[in-house]
């Protein structure tokens, strides 16, 4: 059994490691949530009890009920996240489900640009308690640079301390909270949801406080995405510990605010979080807080890499170079995204300067992501014929709740929310263009009956007037059915430049809805001379088609289905192995196509993205030393009509 499978099983070690992997984002939120709620407002009993009640029930309803209970049950072979959810609903052939999937992905990644800056800034700003004049921006940027530079080396060794550090963190914040609750136990009245409704409905401008309250649950979606790393039981058990520590700390902060600032406008330079600490403990608290925020940022970065990698497998993102920095295959490193994320995070720090300014921009995009997850989750419950109360209850409870959070966050647009929205729109356009381009190509890619060309293939093999291309000629085919073949392959084989070979292989690669697993199927078209191979592997499996194909040939040689010895007489008598040549066909829109403005936008956008994309050979893991790329025309629109008249001279 692999170490990853062992980690997914419920165990004390699994629960501890889960603390370090899953709960960094949501676990460090107490550093900035209360500051975002009360800063600039008069501290009153109604405000404090109402905001505390909102936090309590947001964590219970959104994080616990929706994500820890409902979403974790909707896994795709143990994998979580919005793409895993999309993979489940995609099986039911409903096209519209791609829209919430890519909206959710783009907004989650966009808000991810602000998570490391706000977390690390919140921790480092605690240094101002010791030295009010200390410049925090350079320190935050240096930590971010170090964090992103370290990504290429992997986190296998350092990752082992993530769980213990986060355990210390949660014990620390829980203990600090208890100390102040004992001073003001009346804060526990906030467990009554009446105070939340009273704040929203009766307090002046109370509804808009939800935009700040929402920050307490922004890590919920990341919790679902990390399901594959830890397993649902480990997440559920550890969450029961985490939510208690979080609520104790929030209650302690609110109790301290009432005890120290009731009737006063809260404009302290010290956040309510650091106000819990006695002076002698502040250096220790800042150190532990900084480590916790670095771990939270690491988890976010790894999550973005994983999500982009899954998007590439689903052909929703340009192909990028993927590296595996450790022996743990679940951890991937994408150099381009790493430096892109770093530049985005530095820009956020320079733009907003302080965490309180980032709070004003944070959360808008993530509310959209949560709504998209609710839509897909509801549809999945419907098609799987789950209990009627779930199918009806999920949208009735969570769409109004998340819709309220979305509306209350709209005011953040002018305070910096435009940045994450702009990023989300850009990311959405990238995925939408690739999706539409794939549909356009699939719609207009012609497939022909392979049986009609078998006599021509046999004759081509025997035609010695045509130079031999290779012993084995391998075409990468779009057709997934042994009875069909791409018309482009026929064009390349017989028309563009006739290609004679001893053995022809048509290989179709299918990325399945499953995260893991690799299989292949062989159909014999002409015994010992022509084969159709269907290669299937999960969307998290590394692309190594060249290696996989070599294994397929090895198996077929062992079974006597094909001969691996060279077919050239001079080489065959010495037992030299046969050579292989791969042909990759790149389609180009025919020059005489009359494209609509929308089709032209998709085609030009696709071509632009391809320039920044990893080439097909590298994506498939093909050996470029025995491969050739050809361009073939594809018609996606009617030909342009040109009136042309011949004039004869007499």
C-alpha positions in Angstrom: 0.0 0.0 0.0 1.4 3.4 -0.9 2.2 6.1 1.7 -0.5 8.3 0.1 -3.2 5.6 0.5 -2.0 5.1 4.1 -2.4 8.8 4.7 -5.9 8.8 3.4 -6.9 6.2 6.1 -8.0 7.5 9.5 -5.0 7.5 11.9 -3.5 9.8 14.5 -0.6 10.6 12.1 -3.1 11.3 9.3 -5.1 13.7 11.5 -1.9 15.5 12.5 -0.6 15.9 8.9 -4.1 17.0 7.8 -3.8 20.0 10.2 -0.8 21.1 8.2 -2.1 20.5 4.8 -5.8 21.4 4.9 -6.5 24.1 7.5 -3.8 26.7 6.9 -6.0 29.2 5.2 -9.1 28.9 7.3 -7.0 28.4 10.5 -5.1 31.7 10.2 -8.2 33.8 9.5 -8.6 34.9 13.2 -5.7 37.2 12.6 -7.7 39.5 10.3 -11.4 38.7 10.5 -12.3 40.7 13.6 -10.1 43.6 12.5 -12.1 43.7 9.2 -15.4 43.7 11.1 -14.9 46.3 13.9 -12.2 48.6 12.5 -13.6 52.2 12.5 -16.8 51.2 14.3 -18.0 51.9 17.8 -17.8 48.8 19.9 -21.3 47.9 21.2 -22.7 44.8 22.7 -25.1 44.5 19.7 -22.2 44.7 17.2 -20.0 42.3 19.0 -22.6 39.6 19.8 -24.1 39.9 16.3 -20.8 39.6 14.5 -19.7 36.7 16.8 -23.0 34.9 16.1 -22.5 35.5 12.3 -19.0 33.9 12.5 -20.3 30.9 14.5 -23.1 30.1 12.2 -21.1 30.7 9.0 -18.5 28.2 10.2 -21.3 25.7 11.1 -23.4 26.1 8.0 -20.9 26.8 5.2 -17.8 25.1 6.4 -19.1 22.2 8.4 -22.4 21.3 6.8 -21.7 22.2 3.2 -18.0 21.3 2.9 -17.1 18.9 5.7 -20.3 16.9 5.5 -21.9 17.3 2.0 -19.0 18.1 -0.3 -16.6 15.5 1.1 -19.1 12.8 0.3 -19.1 14.0 -3.3 -15.6 12.8 -4.2 -14.3 11.4 -7.4 -12.4 8.3 -6.4 -11.1 10.1 -3.3 -10.3 13.4 -5.1 -12.0 16.6 -4.2 -12.3 20.2 -5.6 -14.5 21.8 -8.2 -12.8 19.9 -11.1 -13.4 16.6 -9.4 -17.1 17.6 -8.9 -17.2 18.6 -12.6 -15.7 15.2 -13.6 -18.6 13.6 -11.8 -21.4 15.6 -13.4 -19.7 15.5 -16.8 -20.5 11.8 -17.1 -24.1 12.8 -17.5 -23.3 14.6 -20.8 -24.8 18.0 -19.7 -22.8 20.7 -21.5 -23.7 23.7 -19.3 -21.9 22.2 -16.3 -18.5 23.3 -17.7 -19.5 27.0 -17.1 -19.8 26.8 -13.3 -16.7 24.6 -13.2 -14.4 27.1 -15.0 -16.0 30.1 -13.2 -15.3 28.4 -9.9 -11.7 27.5 -10.8 -10.8 30.9 -12.1 -12.3 32.8 -9.1 -10.6 30.4 -6.6 -7.2 30.9 -8.3 -7.7 34.7 -8.5 -8.5 35.0 -4.8 -5.4 32.8 -4.2 -3.2 35.8 -5.3 -4.3 37.7 -2.2 -4.2 34.9 0.4 -0.4 34.7 1.0 0.0 38.5 1.2 -2.9 39.0 3.6 -1.9 36.1 5.8 1.8 36.9 6.0 1.2 40.6 6.4 -1.3 40.0 9.2 1.4 38.1 11.1 4.4 40.4 10.4 2.4 43.5 11.3 2.5 42.2 14.9 6.1 43.4 15.0 4.7 46.9 15.2 3.7 46.2 18.8 7.5 45.9 19.5 8.6 48.6 17.1 5.8 50.9 15.7 8.2 52.3 13.0 9.3 48.9 11.5 8.7 48.7 7.7 6.6 45.5 7.2 6.3 45.6 3.4 9.9 44.6 2.6 9.8 41.8 5.2 6.6 40.4 3.7 8.1 40.6 0.2 11.3 38.8 1.3 9.3 36.0 2.9 7.2 35.6 -0.2 10.3 35.5 -2.4 11.8 32.8 -0.2 8.6 30.8 -0.1 8.3 30.8 -3.9 12.0 30.1 -4.6 11.7 27.1 -2.3 8.9 25.6 -4.3 11.2 24.0 -6.9 12.9 21.9 -4.2 9.6 20.4 -2.8 8.3 20.3 0.7 8.7 16.7 1.6 11.2 17.3 4.4 9.8 20.6 5.7 6.2 19.3 5.2 6.7 16.8 8.1 6.7 19.7 10.5 3.6 21.4 9.1 1.2 19.3 11.2 3.0 19.8 14.5 3.4 23.5 13.9 -0.3 23.9 13.1 -1.2 21.8 16.1 0.8 24.3 18.3 -0.9 27.2 16.5 -4.4 25.9 17.1 -3.6 25.1 20.8 -2.2 28.6 21.1 -5.2 30.5 19.7 -7.6 28.3 21.6 -5.8 28.9 24.9 -5.6 32.7 24.3 -9.3 32.7 23.6 -10.2 30.7 26.7 -8.2 33.1 28.9 -10.4 36.1 27.8 -13.7 34.2 27.7 -13.2 33.5 31.4 -12.9 37.3 31.9 -16.2 37.9 30.0 -18.2 34.7 29.8 -21.3 36.6 28.6 -19.8 36.4 25.1 -21.1 32.8 24.8 -24.6 34.2 24.3 -23.5 34.8 20.8 -24.0 31.1 20.1 -27.7 32.0 19.8 -28.4 32.8 16.0 -30.9 35.5 17.1 -28.0 37.9 17.5 -26.9 37.3 13.9 -30.3 38.0 12.5 -30.6 41.1 14.8 -27.3 42.5 13.5 -28.2 41.9 9.8 -31.8 43.1 10.0 -31.7 45.9 12.6 -28.2 47.2 13.1 -27.5 50.3 10.9 -25.7 48.9 7.8 -25.6 45.5 9.5 -26.0 43.6 6.3 -22.7 44.9 4.9 -20.8 43.4 7.8 -21.3 40.0 6.1 -18.5 41.0 3.7 -16.1 40.9 6.5 -17.7 38.0 8.3 -17.3 35.9 5.2 -13.4 36.0 5.6 -13.8 33.4 8.4 -14.7 30.7 5.9 -12.7 31.5 2.8 -10.6 28.3 3.3 -13.7 26.1 2.9 -13.2 25.5 -0.8 -9.5 24.7 -0.3 -10.5 22.2 2.3 -12.6 20.4 -0.3 -9.8 20.6 -2.9 -7.3 18.9 -0.5 -9.5 15.8 0.0 -7.3 13.7 -2.2 -4.2 14.4 0.0 -5.7 13.5 3.3 -9.0 11.6 3.1 -12.4 12.6 4.4 -12.2 10.9 7.8 -9.0 12.6 8.7 -10.4 15.9 7.6 -13.6 15.5 9.6 -11.9 14.4 12.8 -9.3 17.2 12.6 -12.0 19.8 11.8 -13.8 19.0 15.0 -10.6 20.1 16.8 -10.0 23.1 14.5 -13.5 24.6 14.7 -13.4 24.5 18.5 -10.0 26.3 18.6 -11.3 28.9 16.0 -14.5 29.6 17.9 -12.7 29.9 21.2 -10.3 32.4 19.7 -13.0 34.4 18.0 -15.0 34.4 21.3 -11.9 35.6 23.2 -11.2 38.4 20.7 -14.9 39.6 21.0 -14.8 39.3 24.8 -11.7 41.4 25.0 -13.2 44.0 22.6 -16.2 44.4 24.9 -14.1 44.5 28.0 -11.6 47.0 26.8 -13.3 49.1 24.1 -17.1 49.1 24.7 -18.5 52.5 23.7 -15.3 53.5 21.9 -14.5 53.7 18.2 -12.0 50.9 17.5 -9.0 52.3 15.6 -6.2 50.6 17.4 -3.0 49.9 15.4 -2.9 46.5 17.2 -5.3 43.9 15.7 -7.8 42.3 18.1 -5.9 39.0 17.6 -2.6 40.3 19.0 -4.5 42.2 21.7 -5.2 38.8 23.3 -1.5 38.3 24.0 0.3 39.4 27.2 3.4 41.5 26.4 5.9 38.8 27.4 4.2 36.4 24.9 4.1 38.6 21.9 7.5 37.6 20.4 6.5 33.9 20.7 3.1 34.7 19.3 4.5 36.5 16.3 6.9 33.7 15.5 4.2 31.0 15.7 1.8 33.2 13.6 4.4 33.8 10.9 5.2 30.1 10.7 1.4 29.3 10.5 0.9 31.9 7.7 3.8 30.5 5.7 2.3 27.0 6.0 -1.1 28.4 4.9 0.5 30.1 1.9 2.4 26.9 1.0 -0.9 25.0 1.1 -2.5 27.6 -1.2 0.4 27.5 -3.7 0.4 23.7 -3.8 -3.4 23.9 -4.3 -3.1 26.2 -7.2 -0.5 24.0 -8.8 -2.7 21.0 -8.4 -5.8 22.7 -9.8 -3.9 24.1 -12.9 -2.5 20.6 -13.5 -6.0 19.1 -13.4 -7.2 21.8 -15.8 -4.4 20.9 -18.2 -5.4 17.2 -18.0 -9.0 18.3 -18.9 -7.7 20.4 -21.8 -8.9 23.6 -20.1 -5.5 25.2 -19.6 -2.5 25.7 -21.9 0.0 22.9 -21.5 2.8 24.0 -19.1 5.9 22.3 -17.9 5.1 20.1 -14.9 7.8 18.9 -12.5 7.7 16.5 -9.6 10.2 17.8 -7.0 9.7 14.9 -4.6 9.0 11.2 -4.7 5.4 12.1 -3.6 3.6 12.2 -7.0 0.7 14.2 -5.7 3.0 17.2 -5.3 3.6 19.0 -8.6 5.6 22.1 -9.4 4.7 24.4 -12.4 7.6 26.9 -12.9 5.5 29.4 -15.0 2.7 29.5 -12.5 5.1 29.7 -9.6 6.7 32.9 -10.8 3.4 34.3 -12.1 1.9 33.8 -8.6 5.0 35.4 -7.0 4.7 38.5 -9.2 1.0 38.7 -8.5 1.5 38.4 -4.7 4.3 41.1 -4.7 2.0 43.4 -6.7 -0.8 42.9 -4.1 1.6 43.8 -1.3 2.9 46.9 -3.1 -0.7 47.9 -4.1 -2.4 47.5 -0.7 0.6 47.9 1.7 -1.2 46.7 4.8 -3.4 43.7 5.7 -6.4 46.0 6.6 -6.4 47.3 3.0 -6.2 43.7 1.7 -9.2 42.8 3.9 -11.3 45.3 2.0 -10.5 43.5 -1.3 -10.5 39.9 -0.1 -13.4 37.5 -0.5 -15.4 38.9 -3.4 -14.2 36.3 -6.0 -14.4 33.3 -3.6 -18.1 33.9 -3.0 -18.7 33.3 -6.7 -16.6 30.1 -6.5 -18.8 28.8 -3.6 -22.0 29.6 -5.5 -20.6 27.5 -8.5 -19.8 24.6 -6.2 -23.4 24.8 -4.8 -24.8 24.7 -8.3 -22.7 21.6 -9.3 -23.4 19.9 -6.0 -27.1 20.4 -6.3 -27.1 19.0 -9.9 -25.0 16.0 -8.8 -27.5 15.2 -6.0 -30.3 15.5 -8.6 -28.8 13.2 -11.2 -27.7 10.7 -8.6 -31.3 10.6 -7.3 -30.3 11.5 -3.7 -32.9 12.1 -1.1 -35.4 14.8 -2.2 -34.7 16.9 0.9 -31.0 17.2 -0.1 -31.8 18.1 -3.7 -34.2 20.8 -2.6 -32.5 21.8 0.7 -29.0 22.5 -0.7 -30.0 25.3 -3.0 -32.7 26.6 -0.7 -30.2 27.0 2.2 -26.9 27.8 0.5 -27.8 29.9 -2.6 -29.5 32.6 -0.4 -26.7 32.4 2.2 -23.9 32.6 -0.3 -25.8 35.1 -2.4 -26.0 37.3 0.6 -22.3 37.0 1.1 -21.7 37.9 -2.6 -23.9 41.0 -2.4 -22.3 42.2 0.8 -18.9 41.7 -0.8 -19.8 43.7 -4.0 -18.8 47.0 -2.1 -15.3 45.6 -2.1 -15.0 46.0 -5.8 -13.9 49.7 -5.6 -11.6 48.9 -2.6 -9.5 46.5 -4.5 -11.9 43.7 -5.4 -11.4 44.8 -9.0 -8.0 43.2 -8.9 -9.2 39.6 -8.2 -12.2 40.1 -10.5 -9.9 41.2 -13.3 -7.7 38.2 -12.7 -10.7 35.9 -12.6 -12.1 37.2 -15.9 -8.7 36.7 -17.5 -8.4 33.2 -16.2 -12.0 32.4 -17.3 -11.3 33.7 -20.8 -8.2 31.4 -21.1 -10.2 28.3 -20.1 -13.3 29.3 -22.2 -11.2 29.9 -25.3 -9.5 26.5 -25.0 -12.8 24.8 -24.3 -14.5 26.5 -27.3 -11.5 25.8 -29.6 -11.7 22.1 -28.6 -15.4 22.0 -29.4 -14.9 23.8 -32.7 -12.2 21.4 -33.7 -14.1 18.4 -32.6 -17.2 19.6 -34.4 -15.4 20.0 -37.7 -13.0 17.2 -37.5 -14.2 14.6 -40.0 -13.9 10.9 -39.3 -14.1 8.3 -42.1 -14.7 4.6 -42.1 -11.3 2.9 -41.6 -12.4 -0.3 -43.4 -12.7 1.6 -46.7 -9.0 2.4 -46.6 -7.7 -1.1 -45.6 -7.1 -2.1 -49.3 -5.2 1.2 -49.9 -3.1 0.6 -46.8 -2.2 -2.9 -48.0 -1.3 -1.6 -51.5 0.8 1.2 -50.0 2.8 -1.3 -48.0 3.7 -3.1 -51.2 4.4 -0.1 -53.4 8.2 0.0 -53.6 8.2 3.1 -55.8 7.4 5.1 -52.7 10.3 5.5 -50.3 9.8 3.8 -47.0 9.0 6.2 -44.1 9.8 3.8 -41.3 9.4 0.2 -40.2 6.7 1.4 -37.8 4.7 4.5 -38.4 2.7 5.8 -35.5 -0.1 8.3 -35.9 -1.7 10.1 -32.9 -5.4 9.8 -33.6 -8.4 11.9 -32.4 -10.8 9.1 -33.3 -11.6 6.9 -30.3 -13.4 4.1 -32.3 -11.5 1.4 -34.1 -14.0 1.6 -37.0 -13.2 5.3 -37.6 -10.1 7.3 -38.4 -9.3 11.0 -38.7 -9.7 12.3 -42.2 -6.5 14.3 -41.5 -4.6 11.0 -41.1 -5.9 9.8 -44.4 -4.8 13.1 -46.0 -1.3 12.8 -44.5 -1.0 9.1 -45.4 -2.1 9.2 -49.0 -2.3 12.8 -50.3 0.2 15.2 -48.7 3.1 12.8 -49.1 2.4 9.1 -49.4 4.0 7.3 -46.4 5.0 3.7 -46.8 5.7 1.6 -43.7 5.7 -2.1 -42.7 3.5 -1.6 -39.7 0.9 1.2 -39.1 -0.2 2.2 -35.6 -3.1 4.5 -34.8 -2.9 5.6 -31.2 -5.8 7.4 -29.4 -5.1 9.0 -26.0 -8.1 9.4 -23.7 -7.9 11.3 -20.4 -10.6 9.8 -18.2 -12.8 11.2 -15.5 -10.9 9.2 -12.9 -7.9 10.8 -11.2 -5.6 7.7 -11.5 -5.2 4.4 -13.4 -3.7 3.6 -16.9 -5.1 1.1 -19.4 -4.9 0.2 -23.0 -6.9 -1.7 -25.6 -5.7 -3.2 -28.9 -7.8 -3.7 -32.0 -6.1 -5.5 -34.9 -7.0 -3.9 -38.2 -4.6 -6.0 -40.4 -2.9 -8.9 -38.6 0.7 -8.1 -37.8 0.5 -5.0 -40.0 -2.0 -2.4 -38.7 -3.3 -1.8 -35.2 -5.6 0.6 -33.4 -4.5 1.4 -29.8 -6.8 3.1 -27.3 -4.7 4.4 -24.3 -6.6 5.6 -21.3 -5.2 7.2 -18.1 -6.5 9.4 -15.3 -6.4 13.2 -15.3 -3.7 13.1 -12.6 -1.4 10.6 -14.3 1.8 12.0 -15.7 1.8 12.1 -19.6 4.4 9.6 -20.7 2.9 8.3 -24.0 6.2 7.3 -25.5 7.1 5.1 -22.5 3.5 3.7 -22.3 3.6 2.9 -26.1 7.0 1.1 -25.7 5.4 -1.1 -22.9 2.4 -1.8 -25.2 4.7 -2.9 -28.1 6.7 -5.0 -25.6 3.6 -6.8 -24.5 2.4 -7.4 -28.0 5.8 -8.8 -29.1 5.7 -11.2 -26.1 2.2 -12.4 -27.2 3.4 -12.9 -30.9 1.1 -10.2 -32.3 3.9 -8.1 -33.8 7.5 -8.6 -34.8 10.1 -6.2 -33.3 13.0 -7.1 -35.6 13.8 -4.7 -38.4 12.1 -5.4 -41.8 15.2 -4.2 -43.8 16.8 -7.5 -45.0 20.4 -6.2 -44.4 19.5 -5.4 -40.8 17.1 -8.2 -40.1 19.7 -10.9 -40.5 21.7 -9.3 -37.6 18.5 -9.1 -35.5 18.5 -5.3 -35.3 15.3 -3.9 -33.8 12.7 -2.1 -35.9 12.6 1.6 -36.0 9.6 3.7 -35.0 8.4 7.1 -36.2 5.7 9.2 -34.6 3.6 11.6 -36.8 1.9 14.5 -35.1 -0.7 16.4 -37.1 -1.3 20.1 -36.3 -4.5 21.4 -37.8 -4.6 24.9 -39.2 -7.8 26.7 -40.3 -8.1 26.6 -44.0 -7.1 29.9 -45.6 -10.3 30.2 -47.6 -12.6 29.9 -44.5 -15.1 32.7 -44.0 -15.1 32.9 -40.2 -17.7 34.6 -38.0 -16.4 37.3 -35.6 -16.8 34.9 -32.7 -15.1 32.0 -34.5 -12.3 34.4 -35.5 -11.9 35.5 -31.8 -11.7 31.9 -30.7 -9.2 30.9 -33.4 -6.9 33.9 -32.8 -7.1 33.5 -29.0 -6.3 29.8 -29.3 -3.3 30.5 -31.5 -2.0 33.1 -29.0 -2.4 30.7 -26.1 -0.6 28.0 -28.0 2.5 30.3 -28.3 2.8 30.2 -24.5 1.8 26.5 -24.3 4.0 23.5 -24.0 4.2 21.8 -27.4 2.2 18.6 -28.1 5.2 16.4 -28.2 6.4 17.5 -24.7 2.9 17.3 -23.4 2.5 13.7 -24.5 6.0 12.7 -23.4 7.1 11.8 -27.0 10.7 11.4 -28.0 11.4 14.2 -30.5 14.3 12.3 -32.0 11.9 9.9 -33.8 8.9 12.3 -34.4 7.7 14.5 -37.2 5.1 17.3 -37.1 2.9 18.0 -40.0 0.4 20.8 -40.6 -2.9 19.8 -42.2 -5.9 22.0 -43.1 -9.2 22.0 -41.2 -12.4 23.7 -42.4 -14.5 25.1 -39.6 -16.6 27.4 -41.8 -17.9 27.8 -45.3 -15.4 28.8 -47.9 -15.3 32.5 -48.8 -17.2 33.2 -52.0 -15.1 34.9 -54.7 -16.5 35.8 -58.0 -13.8 35.2 -60.6 -14.2 35.3 -64.4 -11.8 34.0 -67.0 -11.2 36.4 -69.9 -9.8 34.8 -73.0 -7.6 36.8 -75.4 -8.1 36.3 -79.1 
